[in-house]
Amino acid sequence: MIKVIIKIATTFLILFFAIISLISCEDVVDIDLETAEPKLVIDASLKWQKGTLGNEQTIKLTTTTDFYENTIPFVTGATVFITNGNNDVFNFVEIPNSGEYFCPNFVSEINQNYTLTVIVNGETYTASETLLAAPTIDSVEQDNEGGFTGDEIEVKFFYDDVPFENNFYLIQFNTSITALPEYDVISDEFFQGNQMFGLYTNEDLEAGNEVTFTLHGISETYYNYMNILLGVAATNGGSPFQTPPATVRGNIINQTNFDNYALGFFRLSETDTMTYTVE
């Protein structure tokens, strides 16, 4: 009997020290990832909030960098301007050491055509888009029996689609429980001229949380771009080592060297915003 007890105790000790050795042998491994040549990234999303002048607009220029970098390099010394259909020119002046280019006197006009020009490192990038209207957010409804399991809070905001034309919308959700906004895109293909809605749900949503809805009017081109971008983000599942099925290219063209394309998209949107406190 004593031999059996000793044998069991010995087996336990062997297993214990084996587990300890596995834990203590854990090492941090740096994976040698290939780094491509940096590409210019043009963040040119101009937004005109209803009820404002829309005259202050900012465009940001950065470059891509390798995975292990903690900071994103910004681009200085560029020439940035936008020309509208009336040949009015709006210059964006660099804010020192920021990569941000600011225009204080931009004229926002629904259905006006605009052309962006960025000149940097001897190359010229251009893109053209139209500033499109956004409907007004009419109301918000809350459902406490939403989600797949019926025990989550759902919040819907409603708006009326503009009739007799094809419209596309970007929906943005900012909440007090998430660090980053969430996005969705929708067309009025099946809702032409009818009431439409945006839906937000989160298992952690509870009374007292705030949800801010922002509705953007966007072009079909930007709708298609965001559809692909959101699809790639969902497919990656947040893994930094997953390779996207393709590079998502926007509407910005390098007129000097076509193959040296920039990342990003030039778009202009009227927006409407409403903040709702969960009950």
C-alpha positions in Angstrom: 0.0 0.0 0.0 2.8 2.4 0.9 4.5 1.6 -2.5 1.3 2.5 -4.3 1.0 5.9 -2.5 4.7 6.6 -3.2 4.1 5.8 -6.9 1.1 8.1 -7.1 3.0 10.9 -5.4 6.0 10.4 -7.7 3.7 10.6 -10.8 2.1 13.8 -9.5 5.4 15.4 -8.9 6.6 14.5 -12.4 3.5 16.0 -14.0 3.8 19.1 -11.7 7.4 19.8 -12.7 6.6 19.1 -16.4 3.9 21.8 -16.4 6.2 24.2 -14.6 9.0 23.6 -17.1 6.6 24.2 -20.0 5.4 27.5 -18.5 9.0 28.7 -17.7 10.3 27.9 -21.2 7.8 30.3 -22.9 9.8 32.7 -25.1 8.9 35.8 -27.1 9.5 35.2 -30.8 9.8 38.0 -33.3 8.7 36.9 -36.7 10.8 38.3 -39.5 8.1 39.9 -41.8 8.8 41.2 -45.2 8.3 45.0 -45.4 7.1 46.5 -48.7 8.1 49.9 -49.9 6.0 52.6 -48.1 2.9 53.8 -50.0 1.3 57.1 -49.7 -2.0 57.1 -47.8 -4.5 59.9 -48.5 -7.2 60.3 -45.9 -9.5 62.8 -47.7 -13.0 62.3 -46.3 -14.7 65.7 -46.3 -17.9 65.8 -44.3 -20.5 68.5 -44.1 -22.6 68.2 -40.9 -26.2 69.5 -41.4 -26.6 72.9 -39.8 -23.0 73.9 -40.1 -21.1 75.9 -42.8 -18.8 73.0 -43.7 -16.0 75.5 -44.4 -13.3 73.9 -42.2 -11.9 70.7 -43.8 -8.8 68.6 -43.2 -6.9 66.1 -45.3 -4.3 63.9 -43.8 -1.3 62.3 -45.5 0.6 59.4 -44.1 2.6 56.4 -45.4 2.3 52.7 -44.7 5.0 51.2 -42.4 6.0 47.8 -41.1 4.0 45.8 -38.6 6.1 46.3 -35.6 6.2 50.2 -35.8 4.2 51.9 -33.0 3.8 55.2 -34.9 2.5 56.0 -38.4 4.8 58.2 -40.5 3.1 61.4 -41.7 3.9 63.2 -44.9 5.1 66.9 -44.9 5.9 69.3 -47.7 3.0 68.3 -50.0 0.9 70.6 -52.1 -2.8 69.9 -51.6 -5.8 71.7 -53.2 -9.3 71.0 -54.4 -11.0 72.5 -57.4 -14.8 72.6 -57.8 -16.9 72.6 -61.0 -16.8 76.4 -61.0 -13.0 76.4 -61.1 -12.8 77.7 -57.6 -9.6 76.6 -55.9 -9.4 75.7 -52.2 -5.9 75.4 -50.8 -5.1 73.1 -47.9 -2.2 74.4 -45.9 0.0 72.1 -43.8 -0.2 72.2 -40.1 3.5 72.0 -39.1 4.7 68.5 -38.1 1.4 66.8 -38.3 0.8 65.5 -41.8 -2.6 67.4 -41.7 -3.5 69.9 -44.3 -6.2 72.4 -43.4 -8.6 74.6 -45.4 -10.6 77.2 -43.5 -12.7 78.5 -46.4 -14.0 75.5 -48.2 -17.3 75.9 -49.9 -19.6 72.8 -49.4 -22.3 72.5 -52.0 -24.7 69.6 -52.6 -24.3 67.9 -56.0 -21.2 70.0 -56.8 -18.2 68.2 -58.4 -14.8 68.4 -56.8 -11.3 67.4 -57.9 -8.5 66.7 -55.4 -4.9 67.2 -56.3 -2.0 66.1 -54.1 1.6 66.8 -55.3 4.3 65.1 -53.3 7.9 63.9 -54.1 7.5 65.0 -57.7 4.4 62.9 -58.3 0.8 64.2 -58.8 -2.2 62.3 -57.5 -5.8 63.2 -58.4 -9.4 62.1 -57.7 -12.8 63.4 -58.4 -16.1 63.0 -56.5 -19.5 64.7 -56.0 -20.7 66.0 -52.6 -23.9 64.1 -51.9 -26.8 64.8 -49.6 -27.8 62.8 -46.5 -31.4 62.4 -45.3 -32.4 63.7 -41.9 -32.6 61.2 -39.0 -36.2 61.2 -37.9 -36.5 59.0 -34.8 -34.9 56.3 -32.7 -36.5 53.1 -31.3 -35.2 50.7 -28.7 -35.9 46.9 -28.5 -34.8 45.1 -25.3 -35.5 41.6 -26.9 -33.1 41.9 -29.8 -30.1 40.0 -31.1 -29.9 36.3 -32.1 -30.8 35.1 -28.6 -33.5 37.7 -27.9 -31.9 39.1 -24.8 -29.8 41.9 -26.3 -30.7 45.6 -26.6 -31.2 46.8 -30.2 -31.3 50.5 -31.2 -32.7 51.6 -34.5 -32.7 55.0 -36.1 -35.0 55.9 -39.0 -34.7 58.1 -42.1 -36.6 58.6 -45.3 -34.9 57.7 -48.6 -34.8 60.4 -51.3 -37.3 59.1 -54.0 -36.7 58.7 -57.8 -33.0 58.3 -57.6 -30.4 55.6 -56.6 -28.9 56.5 -53.2 -26.1 55.0 -51.1 -25.4 55.6 -47.5 -22.6 55.0 -45.0 -23.8 54.4 -41.4 -21.4 55.1 -38.5 -22.0 54.0 -34.9 -20.0 55.6 -32.0 -20.7 54.3 -28.5 -19.5 54.8 -25.0 -18.7 51.1 -24.7 -16.3 50.7 -27.7 -13.1 52.5 -28.4 -13.5 52.6 -32.2 -16.6 53.4 -34.4 -18.4 50.7 -36.3 -19.5 51.1 -39.9 -22.0 49.7 -42.4 -23.1 50.6 -45.9 -26.5 50.3 -47.5 -28.2 51.1 -50.8 -31.9 52.0 -51.4 -32.2 49.3 -54.0 -35.1 47.6 -52.1 -36.3 50.7 -50.3 -36.6 53.3 -53.0 -38.4 56.3 -51.6 -39.4 54.5 -48.4 -38.4 54.7 -44.8 -35.0 53.1 -44.0 -33.2 52.4 -40.8 -29.8 51.7 -39.3 -29.5 49.0 -36.5 -27.0 48.8 -33.7 -26.8 46.0 -31.1 -24.1 44.9 -28.7 -24.2 42.2 -26.0 -22.6 44.7 -23.6 -25.1 47.5 -24.3 -27.0 48.6 -21.2 -29.1 51.4 -19.8 -27.2 54.7 -19.6 -24.9 54.0 -22.5 -24.8 56.5 -25.4 -25.0 55.6 -29.0 -24.3 58.3 -31.7 -25.6 57.6 -35.2 -24.1 59.4 -38.2 -25.6 59.0 -41.6 -23.4 59.9 -44.6 -24.6 60.4 -48.2 -22.1 58.6 -50.5 -21.5 57.7 -54.1 -21.9 54.3 -55.6 -18.2 54.1 -56.1 -17.5 54.7 -52.4 -20.3 52.3 -51.5 -18.5 49.5 -53.5 -15.1 50.4 -52.0 -16.4 50.3 -48.4 -18.3 47.0 -49.1 -15.0 45.4 -50.1 -13.0 47.0 -47.3 -15.6 45.9 -44.6 -15.7 42.4 -46.1 -11.9 42.1 -45.9 -11.9 43.3 -42.3 -14.5 40.7 -41.4 -12.7 37.9 -43.3 -9.4 38.7 -41.5 -11.1 38.3 -38.1 -8.7 40.7 -36.6 -5.6 38.5 -37.3 -2.6 40.7 -38.2 -1.0 37.8 -40.1 -3.9 37.1 -42.4 -3.3 38.2 -46.0 -6.2 40.1 -47.6 -7.4 38.5 -50.8 -6.5 41.7 -52.7 -5.3 45.3 -52.2 -8.3 47.5 -51.8 -7.7 50.5 -54.1 -9.7 53.7 -54.0 -10.4 56.4 -56.6 -7.0 58.2 -56.3 -4.9 58.0 -59.4 -1.1 58.7 -59.7 -1.0 60.8 -62.9 2.9 60.7 -62.9 3.4 57.0 -62.3 0.2 54.9 -62.5 1.8 51.8 -60.9 2.8 53.8 -57.8 -0.8 54.2 -56.6 -1.8 55.7 -53.3 -4.1 54.1 -50.7 -7.3 55.8 -49.5 -10.3 57.4 -51.0 -11.5 61.0 -51.8 -15.1 61.4 -50.9 -17.4 64.2 -49.9 -20.6 63.7 -47.8 -23.3 65.6 -46.1 -24.0 64.0 -42.7 -26.7 64.0 -40.1 -26.0 63.0 -36.5 -28.2 62.0 -33.5 -27.1 60.8 -30.1 -29.3 58.4 -28.1 -29.1 57.4 -24.4 -30.1 53.8 -23.9 -33.0 53.5 -21.5 
